[in-house]
Amino acid sequence: MQPLKGLTVVTLEHAIAAPFATRQLADLGARVIKIERPGVGDFARGYDQRVRGLASHFVWTNRSKESLTLDVKHPEAAKILQRLVLEKADVVVQNLAPGAAARLGLGYDVLAQQKPELIVCDISGYGADGPYRDKKAYDLLIQSEAGFVSVTGTADEPCKAGPSIADIAAGMYAYTNILAALIERGQTGRGRHLDISMLESLTEWTSYPLYYAFDGAPPPPRTGASHATIYPYGPFPTGADNGSVMLGLQNEREWVNFCEKVLLQSALATDPRFTGNAKRVAAREALRAIIVETFRPLSAPQVVERLEAAQIANARVNTMHEVWEHPQLKARGRWREVGSPVGALPALLPPGSWDDGDPRLDPVPALGQHTDAILAELGLDAAAITALRAAEAV
């Protein structure tokens, strides 16, 4: 299933937010031409070397793209970029520094006059206006500004999310907004300007804690891996093997089953200290002590056996190595391979059903791998391309 086949995206992107958005467009068949700085490229290429010498972030977010190197500050390269956008692009995506795209002549107000059907998606930390417009923004900083860090971690110390969640949130909203704009263009023939803010994206994702703290109420406490406002819901140790089991209850029916079939203490189901989630949250220390004492003589598999019999939700706290080998992902055939400069690499199918054909899963590009081919497509001959290289424009 490649519904975006035939569409071209030109993207001036780096790091995660924009590359994640455009990789998903590529998954759906779009041609994505990634503009990179000659000799250096997207700075995410240099984050680490954990994937056989390639960077983990880059491998994740850049498969199925074409890499074109252009020094966009060089007059000749700037002309090529303008031609590429006006002659080839359906969508332009950028997450450069604030104001940089406009200085390159890639602002929507300018492009829309020349190509009204063009969709332009700008991704930034704080949006196109407001007092924070020009403020630098990286993932951890946005996690902090959006309040995410304040409700994540332990009572003693706030923590960031492990993945780049602010970037991911912005990338997802860019992706879905572009899809919506393409549908709209199919109806009206006109493009649209999309202004995606990392702060607004992550604030949307943090809105449950926001509403929980509505009108001056205390925010959810930081409770580590346990749920802040539902209990019992989190990890509990097992004494026989020094293991751990993650479990969660959502309603009173499950609470009764948990007491009767897991804790083997039916009377707890009607104990006035624990009747209703709000009371269990208030008395979490007392309830935790009971659960830990019950699990003390048991191993993790024994606890899981009881939880399964009681139909109580539970999970393993998998390591990254265990996720690579996860039996459910294997059973559902979710792994494929993509090419790269260092050979074939595993790639997870995008979430969703792909019964009528796989998404596009083309290689992760080497820096500048497609430069000559794209320049030739624009009509430049070998001598012109050689001259551009000599001038360090590409």
ZIHUHU-V660778 format. One record per residue. N is the residue number from 1. RES is the residue in three letters. D_FIRST is the distance of its C-alpha to the first C-alpha in whole Angstrom. Layout:
n->N res->RES d_first->D_FIRST
n->N res->RES d_first->D_FIRST
//
This chain:
n->1 res->MET d_first->0
n->2 res->GLN d_first->4
n->3 res->PRO d_first->6
n->4 res->LEU d_first->9
n->5 res->LYS d_first->9
n->6 res->GLY d_first->13
n->7 res->LEU d_first->14
n->8 res->THR d_first->17
n->9 res->VAL d_first->18
n->10 res->VAL d_first->22
n->11 res->THR d_first->23
n->12 res->LEU d_first->26
n->13 res->GLU d_first->26
n->14 res->HIS d_first->27
n->15 res->ALA d_first->27
n->16 res->ILE d_first->25
n->17 res->ALA d_first->24
n->18 res->ALA d_first->23
n->19 res->PRO d_first->21
n->20 res->PHE d_first->19
n->21 res->ALA d_first->18
n->22 res->THR d_first->17
n->23 res->ARG d_first->15
n->24 res->GLN d_first->13
n->25 res->LEU d_first->12
n->26 res->ALA d_first->12
n->27 res->ASP d_first->9
n->28 res->LEU d_first->7
n->29 res->GLY d_first->8
n->30 res->ALA d_first->11
n->31 res->ARG d_first->14
n->32 res->VAL d_first->17
n->33 res->ILE d_first->20
n->34 res->LYS d_first->23
n->35 res->ILE d_first->26
n->36 res->GLU d_first->29
n->37 res->ARG d_first->32
n->38 res->PRO d_first->34
n->39 res->GLY d_first->35
n->40 res->VAL d_first->34
n->41 res->GLY d_first->30
n->42 res->ASP d_first->29
n->43 res->PHE d_first->31
n->44 res->ALA d_first->29
n->45 res->ARG d_first->29
n->46 res->GLY d_first->33
n->47 res->TYR d_first->32
n->48 res->ASP d_first->33
n->49 res->GLN d_first->32
n->50 res->ARG d_first->31
n->51 res->VAL d_first->28
n->52 res->ARG d_first->30
n->53 res->GLY d_first->32
n->54 res->LEU d_first->29
n->55 res->ALA d_first->28
n->56 res->SER d_first->27
n->57 res->HIS d_first->25
n->58 res->PHE d_first->24
n->59 res->VAL d_first->22
n->60 res->TRP d_first->20
n->61 res->THR d_first->20
n->62 res->ASN d_first->19
n->63 res->ARG d_first->17
n->64 res->SER d_first->15
n->65 res->LYS d_first->17
n->66 res->GLU d_first->20
n->67 res->SER d_first->24
n->68 res->LEU d_first->26
n->69 res->THR d_first->30
n->70 res->LEU d_first->32
n->71 res->ASP d_first->35
n->72 res->VAL d_first->34
n->73 res->LYS d_first->38
n->74 res->HIS d_first->39
n->75 res->PRO d_first->40
n->76 res->GLU d_first->38
n->77 res->ALA d_first->35
n->78 res->ALA d_first->35
n->79 res->LYS d_first->35
n->80 res->ILE d_first->32
n->81 res->LEU d_first->30
n->82 res->GLN d_first->31
n->83 res->ARG d_first->30
n->84 res->LEU d_first->27
n->85 res->VAL d_first->26
n->86 res->LEU d_first->28
n->87 res->GLU d_first->26
n->88 res->LYS d_first->23
n->89 res->ALA d_first->22
n->90 res->ASP d_first->20
n->91 res->VAL d_first->20
n->92 res->VAL d_first->23
n->93 res->VAL d_first->23
n->94 res->GLN d_first->26
n->95 res->ASN d_first->28
n->96 res->LEU d_first->31
n->97 res->ALA d_first->35
n->98 res->PRO d_first->36
n->99 res->GLY d_first->37
n->100 res->ALA d_first->35
n->101 res->ALA d_first->33
n->102 res->ALA d_first->35
n->103 res->ARG d_first->38
n->104 res->LEU d_first->35
n->105 res->GLY d_first->35
n->106 res->LEU d_first->31
n->107 res->GLY d_first->32
n->108 res->TYR d_first->31
n->109 res->ASP d_first->34
n->110 res->VAL d_first->34
n->111 res->LEU d_first->31
n->112 res->ALA d_first->30
n->113 res->GLN d_first->34
n->114 res->GLN d_first->32
n->115 res->LYS d_first->29
n->116 res->PRO d_first->28
n->117 res->GLU d_first->25
n->118 res->LEU d_first->24
n->119 res->ILE d_first->23
n->120 res->VAL d_first->25
n->121 res->CYS d_first->24
n->122 res->ASP d_first->27
n->123 res->ILE d_first->27
n->124 res->SER d_first->31
n->125 res->GLY d_first->33
n->126 res->TYR d_first->34
n->127 res->GLY d_first->33
n->128 res->ALA d_first->35
n->129 res->ASP d_first->38
n->130 res->GLY d_first->40
n->131 res->PRO d_first->43
n->132 res->TYR d_first->40
n->133 res->ARG d_first->38
n->134 res->ASP d_first->40
n->135 res->LYS d_first->40
n->136 res->LYS d_first->38
n->137 res->ALA d_first->35
n->138 res->TYR d_first->34
n->139 res->ASP d_first->32
n->140 res->LEU d_first->35
n->141 res->LEU d_first->37
n->142 res->ILE d_first->35
n->143 res->GLN d_first->35
n->144 res->SER d_first->38
n->145 res->GLU d_first->38
n->146 res->ALA d_first->36
n->147 res->GLY d_first->38
n->148 res->PHE d_first->36
n->149 res->VAL d_first->38
n->150 res->SER d_first->41
n->151 res->VAL d_first->40
n->152 res->THR d_first->38
n->153 res->GLY d_first->40
n->154 res->THR d_first->44
n->155 res->ALA d_first->47
n->156 res->ASP d_first->48
n->157 res->GLU d_first->45
n->158 res->PRO d_first->42
n->159 res->CYS d_first->39
n->160 res->LYS d_first->36
n->161 res->ALA d_first->33
n->162 res->GLY d_first->32
n->163 res->PRO d_first->28
n->164 res->SER d_first->28
n->165 res->ILE d_first->28
n->166 res->ALA d_first->29
n->167 res->ASP d_first->26
n->168 res->ILE d_first->23
n->169 res->ALA d_first->24
n->170 res->ALA d_first->25
n->171 res->GLY d_first->21
n->172 res->MET d_first->19
n->173 res->TYR d_first->21
n->174 res->ALA d_first->21
n->175 res->TYR d_first->17
n->176 res->THR d_first->17
n->177 res->ASN d_first->20
n->178 res->ILE d_first->18
n->179 res->LEU d_first->15
n->180 res->ALA d_first->18
n->181 res->ALA d_first->20
n->182 res->LEU d_first->17
n->183 res->ILE d_first->17
n->184 res->GLU d_first->21
n->185 res->ARG d_first->21
n->186 res->GLY d_first->19
n->187 res->GLN d_first->22
n->188 res->THR d_first->25
n->189 res->GLY d_first->24
n->190 res->ARG d_first->25
n->191 res->GLY d_first->24
n->192 res->ARG d_first->25
n->193 res->HIS d_first->27
n->194 res->LEU d_first->26
n->195 res->ASP d_first->28
n->196 res->ILE d_first->27
n->197 res->SER d_first->30
n->198 res->MET d_first->29
n->199 res->LEU d_first->33
n->200 res->GLU d_first->31
n->201 res->SER d_first->28
n->202 res->LEU d_first->30
n->203 res->THR d_first->32
n->204 res->GLU d_first->30
n->205 res->TRP d_first->29
n->206 res->THR d_first->33
n->207 res->SER d_first->34
n->208 res->TYR d_first->35
n->209 res->PRO d_first->37
n->210 res->LEU d_first->38
n->211 res->TYR d_first->39
n->212 res->TYR d_first->41
n->213 res->ALA d_first->43
n->214 res->PHE d_first->43
n->215 res->ASP d_first->47
n->216 res->GLY d_first->48
n->217 res->ALA d_first->47
n->218 res->PRO d_first->47
n->219 res->PRO d_first->44
n->220 res->PRO d_first->42
n->221 res->PRO d_first->44
n->222 res->ARG d_first->42
n->223 res->THR d_first->42
n->224 res->GLY d_first->40
n->225 res->ALA d_first->38
n->226 res->SER d_first->39
n->227 res->HIS d_first->38
n->228 res->ALA d_first->40
n->229 res->THR d_first->41
n->230 res->ILE d_first->40
n->231 res->TYR d_first->42
n->232 res->PRO d_first->42
n->233 res->TYR d_first->39
n->234 res->GLY d_first->38
n->235 res->PRO d_first->40
n->236 res->PHE d_first->43
n->237 res->PRO d_first->45
n->238 res->THR d_first->46
n->239 res->GLY d_first->49
n->240 res->ALA d_first->49
n->241 res->ASP d_first->47
n->242 res->ASN d_first->47
n->243 res->GLY d_first->43
n->244 res->SER d_first->41
n->245 res->VAL d_first->39
n->246 res->MET d_first->37
n->247 res->LEU d_first->37
n->248 res->GLY d_first->36
n->249 res->LEU d_first->38
n->250 res->GLN d_first->37
n->251 res->ASN d_first->39
n->252 res->GLU d_first->43
n->253 res->ARG d_first->42
n->254 res->GLU d_first->40
n->255 res->TRP d_first->43
n->256 res->VAL d_first->46
n->257 res->ASN d_first->44
n->258 res->PHE d_first->44
n->259 res->CYS d_first->47
n->260 res->GLU d_first->48
n->261 res->LYS d_first->46
n->262 res->VAL d_first->45
n->263 res->LEU d_first->48
n->264 res->LEU d_first->50
n->265 res->GLN d_first->52
n->266 res->SER d_first->52
n->267 res->ALA d_first->55
n->268 res->LEU d_first->52
n->269 res->ALA d_first->50
n->270 res->THR d_first->53
n->271 res->ASP d_first->54
n->272 res->PRO d_first->55
n->273 res->ARG d_first->54
n->274 res->PHE d_first->50
n->275 res->THR d_first->50
n->276 res->GLY d_first->47
n->277 res->ASN d_first->44
n->278 res->ALA d_first->46
n->279 res->LYS d_first->49
n->280 res->ARG d_first->47
n->281 res->VAL d_first->46
n->282 res->ALA d_first->50
n->283 res->ALA d_first->51
n->284 res->ARG d_first->48
n->285 res->GLU d_first->51
n->286 res->ALA d_first->53
n->287 res->LEU d_first->50
n->288 res->ARG d_first->48
n->289 res->ALA d_first->52
n->290 res->ILE d_first->52
n->291 res->ILE d_first->48
n->292 res->VAL d_first->49
n->293 res->GLU d_first->52
n->294 res->THR d_first->51
n->295 res->PHE d_first->48
n->296 res->ARG d_first->51
n->297 res->PRO d_first->52
n->298 res->LEU d_first->48
n->299 res->SER d_first->45
n->300 res->ALA d_first->42
n->301 res->PRO d_first->41
n->302 res->GLN d_first->43
n->303 res->VAL d_first->42
n->304 res->VAL d_first->39
n->305 res->GLU d_first->40
n->306 res->ARG d_first->42
n->307 res->LEU d_first->39
n->308 res->GLU d_first->37
n->309 res->ALA d_first->40
n->310 res->ALA d_first->40
n->311 res->GLN d_first->37
n->312 res->ILE d_first->37
n->313 res->ALA d_first->34
n->314 res->ASN d_first->34
n->315 res->ALA d_first->32
n->316 res->ARG d_first->33
n->317 res->VAL d_first->33
n->318 res->ASN d_first->31
n->319 res->THR d_first->32
n->320 res->MET d_first->29
n->321 res->HIS d_first->30
n->322 res->GLU d_first->30
n->323 res->VAL d_first->26
n->324 res->TRP d_first->25
n->325 res->GLU d_first->26
n->326 res->HIS d_first->25
n->327 res->PRO d_first->25
n->328 res->GLN d_first->23
n->329 res->LEU d_first->20
n->330 res->LYS d_first->21
n->331 res->ALA d_first->21
n->332 res->ARG d_first->18
n->333 res->GLY d_first->16
n->334 res->ARG d_first->15
n->335 res->TRP d_first->17
n->336 res->ARG d_first->15
n->337 res->GLU d_first->17
n->338 res->VAL d_first->17
n->339 res->GLY d_first->20
n->340 res->SER d_first->22
n->341 res->PRO d_first->26
n->342 res->VAL d_first->27
n->343 res->GLY d_first->25
n->344 res->ALA d_first->22
n->345 res->LEU d_first->22
n->346 res->PRO d_first->20
n->347 res->ALA d_first->17
n->348 res->LEU d_first->16
n->349 res->LEU d_first->12
n->350 res->PRO d_first->12
n->351 res->PRO d_first->13
n->352 res->GLY d_first->11
n->353 res->SER d_first->9
n->354 res->TRP d_first->7
n->355 res->ASP d_first->8
n->356 res->ASP d_first->6
n->357 res->GLY d_first->5
n->358 res->ASP d_first->6
n->359 res->PRO d_first->6
n->360 res->ARG d_first->8
n->361 res->LEU d_first->11
n->362 res->ASP d_first->14
n->363 res->PRO d_first->18
n->364 res->VAL d_first->20
n->365 res->PRO d_first->22
n->366 res->ALA d_first->26
n->367 res->LEU d_first->28
n->368 res->GLY d_first->28
n->369 res->GLN d_first->26
n->370 res->HIS d_first->25
n->371 res->THR d_first->28
n->372 res->ASP d_first->29
n->373 res->ALA d_first->26
n->374 res->ILE d_first->25
n->375 res->LEU d_first->29
n->376 res->ALA d_first->29
n->377 res->GLU d_first->27
n->378 res->LEU d_first->29
n->379 res->GLY d_first->32
n->380 res->LEU d_first->34
n->381 res->ASP d_first->35
n->382 res->ALA d_first->36
n->383 res->ALA d_first->40
n->384 res->ALA d_first->38
n->385 res->ILE d_first->36
n->386 res->THR d_first->39
n->387 res->ALA d_first->41
n->388 res->LEU d_first->38
n->389 res->ARG d_first->38
n->390 res->ALA d_first->42
n->391 res->ALA d_first->42
n->392 res->GLU d_first->40
n->393 res->ALA d_first->37
n->394 res->VAL d_first->34
//
